[in-house]
């Protein structure tokens, strides 16, 4: 699909990967990029169009879809981490992860599906993770929310096929953002995630495997569990 001249929405666009997505869209010639954020004042600069959007607030989601009726690309990027450890701690953080990562993505995708249809199909992109496929002892509830989000993305791919919407799942390992700041492991840049996603849109690809770790895990899914979890 074409990015040049398009109108896009990026949720959680005020920082990190969301900001990189928005910048990449502009660099590829998008005519307008809505920055869906809880606090519009957090969106700096004049290139982006701030749009109040808490993805867990269904009224705000509906209002955003009504306001941004010209959108042809929707990128579900808003996400949180911060659930409990596996064997102790309150479940409040885990519930929050599901509310934002899973139900928030569902709400935005459902609200904007008819908008995309009315504008020729367009694209629906969801920022997933290598954690969509493998359990994580340090972030068990985050991984569970990403697994649910991956299943949801695949369901939307089936549901929106007839209206001509390209549904793209973006998978990456650790990315150098605030969300992964406490993790001492190799990380890729948010700009690299965004650029590989732009390439997928341009080539009508429905899956983005950003880094080598993600590609290895994806390939290992057809093998046995001992191999998949050998180094984890």
N, C-alpha and C positions, 0 to 999 in steps of 0.2 A: 504494500500500500504506500501511498504518498504521505510524507510528513510535511513537505513544503506546502505552505498555504493552509495547513490544517488548524483546527481548534482543539485544544487538549485540556484535560483536567488531571492534576496530580494531587492525590491526598497526602497529607504530611509533607508538604513541599517547602517548609521553611528551613529545613536543615538536612544534613546527611544525604542519604540516597535520594530522597524526595527532591531535594534541592538540585542534585546532580541530574535527575530525570528532567526537571523543568529546564535547566540550562541546556541540556543536550537537545531537547525539543526545539528550543529557540535557535540553537546553532544549526539545526537541520532545516530551519526555515518555517517553523510553525508560526502562523499569523497571530495566534493568541494562546496563552497558557494560563488557565485558572489555577491558582494555588489554594487548594482546599485545606484550611487550617482552623484550629479551634480559636486562635487569636489572630485576626487579620492584620493587626499592627505588627505582628512578628515577621511579616513578609517585607523585607527590605528591597529597595530599588523600585523602579517604575516599569520594568519590563514585564512583570507578572501581574495578573489581575487577582487580588486577594478575594477569597470566597469563604465566608464563615462556614465551617463544616466539621462538626464533631461526628465521626462516623458511628458513634454509639447512640446518637440522638436522631430518632427516625424523622422528627419534624424538620430538623436541620437538613437531613439528607434529602427529603422531599423538596424543601425550599431550594436547595442547591441544584437539583435536577430541573426545577422550573426556571431558575435564573440562567443556568448554563445550557440552554436548549440548543445551542449551536455546536455542541461538542461532538467530535468524531473519534477522539482517542481518550480513553479513561485509564489512568494508571492507579491501581490500588496499591499504595505504598505505605499508608499509615499503619504503624505497628508498634507493639510494646513488648518488653520482656521484663521479668521481675517476679516470677512465681517462686514458690518455696522449693527447698531441696526435696529430694525424693522421700526421705524418711522423717522429716519434721517440718514445722512451720505452718502458718495459716494458709488456707486455700484462697484467700482474697486475691492475691496476685495472680494466681492461676485463672480465677474467674475473670479477672480484668483482661488477661491475655486472650481468652476466648471471646470476650465481648468485643475487643478491638480487632484482633487478627482474623477471627472467623466470622462472627455475626456482623461486624462492621463492613467487612469485604462483601458479605452477602447483601447487606442493605444497600450499599452503594451500587453494586453490580445490578441488582434488581431494579433500582430506581432509574438507572441510566440506560438499561437495555432498550427501552422504547425510544429513548433519545438517539441512541446509536442507529437503531433501525430507521428512524425518520431521516437520518442524515446519511443514509446509504450503506450502513453496516459498520464501518469503521473498525476499531480495535478495542478490546478490553484486556488490559495487562495486569497481572498480579505479581507482586514481589514476594516470592516464596523463599526457600532456603534448602540447603543440603539436609537440614533437620527435618524437612518434609518426609524423608525416606529412612532416616536412622534415629534411634533413640539417643538422648543425650543425658548423661548422668548429672551433669552440672545444671542443665536447663530442661528438666523433663517436661514441664507443662508448656514451655515455649515450643518444644519440638512437637508435642501433641497438638497444639493449636495450628502449627504449620502443616502437619499431616492432614488435619481437617480442612484447612484452607486449600491444600493441593487437590483433595477430593472435590471440593466445591468448585475449583477452577475447571476441573475436568467435566463436571456436570454442566457448567455454563457453556463449555465448548460444544457439548452436545445440544443443549437447548437453543443456542443462538446460531447454530449452523445454518438453518434455513433463512435467517435474515441477513446472512453474509457477513457476520461479525467475526473477525479474527480474534481468537482468545489465546493469549500468550502467558505461559508460566515461566517466571524467571527464577532460577535456582543458583544460589551462590553459597560459598563457605563464609568464613568470617570476613566482614567488611570493616574497613577503618572508619568507624563512626562512633558516636557517643554510646550507642547501644552495646557495642562490643569493647568499650574502652577498658573494662576490667579483665579481659581475656588476654593472656600472654601466649598468643599463637600467631603464625604468619597471617597477614590480612591483605586483601586486595582493596583497591581504591573504589570509592563510590562512582567516580567518573568512568572507570572501566566497566562497572555494572551497567551504567546508563548507556554507554556507547555500544556495548554488545546488544543491548535491548533495542536500540535504534536500528541496528543492522538486521535484527530479527523482524522488525516491523517492515523495513524496506524489502525484505525477501519473503514476506508472508510465512514466517516460521512460527510454529506454535509452542516451541520450547527453547529456552536459553540456558545453557550450561556454562556459567561464567568462567569457572576456574578448573584446574586439573583435579582437585579433590572432588568437586561435584561430578565431573565426568567419570571418575573412577567409581564413585559410589553408585551412580546411575547404572553403570555397566554391571556392577556386582549384584544388583537387585534380583537377577535371575539365578544367582548361585545360592549356596547354602548359608545359613546364619553364621556359622563359625568363621567363614571367610569374610562376610560382611562386617563382622564385629571384631575381627582379629586384632586390630590396632586401637581399639576404643575402650 
